[in-house]
Amino acid sequence: MADLIRGLAMTLGQPVLDKTGFTGEFDLNLNYTDDALVKSPGSAAPDDPGGNRFPTEPNLSIVFAAMDQLGLKLEPAKGRVEVLVVDHAERPTAN
């Protein structure tokens, strides 16, 4: 589930919280045709000639349909997420 959650978060461009309680490994079988969902690292988004990012606006109906095939449901909710805040940075000094 952790890999699926990471992929969803990358595709959606926002945090995704796993509330399934599943901890094991699963083989997933999805059928879809939308390019926005199947982009892999190295596939260029229209505004990313380096090919390092997913498209900025995935087709959400395809994402929700894929989750439905798996028997999962995406719900908007508020929850805790880890955040790293850097309040100061300096260049290292020579030794």
RABELJO-V186244 format. One line per field, one symbol per residue. ss: DSSP state (@ for helix, = for strand, . for the rest). psi: psi as a letter, one per 40 degrees, with the letter a starting at -180 (. if undefined). A space follows every 50 residues. Layout:
# RABELJO-V186244
ss->???
psi->???
This chain:
# RABELJO-V186244
ss->.@@@@@@@@@@@......................@@@@............ .........@@@@@@@@@@..........................
psi->dddddddddddefiihhhfdeheaiihihihiehdddehihehhidegde feiiidgihddddddddddefihhhhiiihihhhhheiiiiiii.
